[in-house]
Amino acid sequence: MELRYWQRVLRIVFIIFNIVYCIPSYLVWTSLLHPLLYFQPDWYYMIEGILFSWLLHFVAFWTWNAGCNCKLLVSKNVTDFCKRS
């Protein structure tokens, strides 16, 4: 079989592994840290922001791996999200 085929298969396996592992672990961590929101909201939002940025890095890696050059703009006005290379 062709090398391109195996790259696609490995990419799909990697993405499924990330979806099965990373998203539930993010949800577990945020639910475990939820009581911190009532006592130290600044700390909670700082930790949650770090965890969320890690999730965004995984999604950016998926799109980069698919051949897209992505600019992730986190603001009120998001424009020019993904440009095909």
C-alpha positions in Angstrom: 0.0 0.0 0.0 0.9 3.5 -0.5 2.7 5.7 2.1 0.0 8.3 1.8 -2.7 5.8 2.8 -0.8 4.9 6.0 -0.3 8.6 6.8 -4.1 9.1 6.6 -4.8 6.1 8.7 -2.4 7.2 11.4 -3.8 10.7 11.3 -7.3 9.4 11.8 -6.2 7.1 14.7 -4.3 10.0 16.3 -7.4 12.3 16.1 -9.7 9.6 17.5 -7.3 9.0 20.3 -7.1 12.7 21.1 -10.9 13.0 21.1 -11.3 10.0 23.3 -8.6 11.0 25.8 -8.2 14.8 25.8 -11.8 16.1 25.8 -13.0 13.9 28.7 -9.8 14.7 30.7 -10.5 18.4 30.1 -14.0 18.0 31.3 -12.9 16.0 34.4 -10.3 18.5 35.3 -12.7 21.5 35.0 -15.3 19.7 37.0 -12.8 18.8 39.7 -11.6 22.4 39.8 -15.1 23.9 39.8 -15.3 24.4 43.6 -12.2 26.7 43.1 -14.5 29.0 41.1 -16.3 30.0 44.3 -13.2 30.6 46.5 -10.6 31.8 44.0 -12.3 32.7 40.7 -9.1 34.3 39.3 -7.1 31.0 39.8 -9.9 28.9 38.3 -10.1 31.1 35.2 -6.3 31.1 34.8 -6.1 27.3 35.1 -9.2 26.8 32.8 -7.7 29.1 30.3 -4.5 27.1 30.2 -6.4 23.8 29.8 -8.6 25.3 27.0 -5.6 26.6 25.2 -4.1 23.1 25.2 -7.3 21.9 23.6 -7.0 24.6 20.9 -3.4 23.5 20.3 -4.6 20.0 19.6 -7.2 21.2 17.1 -4.6 23.5 15.5 -2.3 20.5 15.1 -5.1 18.5 13.4 -5.6 21.2 10.9 -1.9 21.7 10.3 -1.5 18.0 9.8 -4.3 18.1 7.2 -2.4 20.8 5.2 -4.0 24.0 6.4 -2.2 27.1 7.6 -4.3 28.3 10.4 -4.3 31.6 12.3 -6.2 31.3 15.5 -7.5 34.7 16.6 -9.2 34.7 20.0 -11.1 37.9 20.2 -14.6 39.3 19.6 -14.1 39.5 15.8 -12.5 36.3 14.3 -11.6 36.7 10.7 -9.5 34.8 8.2 -9.6 31.6 10.3 -8.1 29.0 7.9 -6.4 29.5 4.6 -5.6 26.5 2.5 -1.9 26.2 1.6 
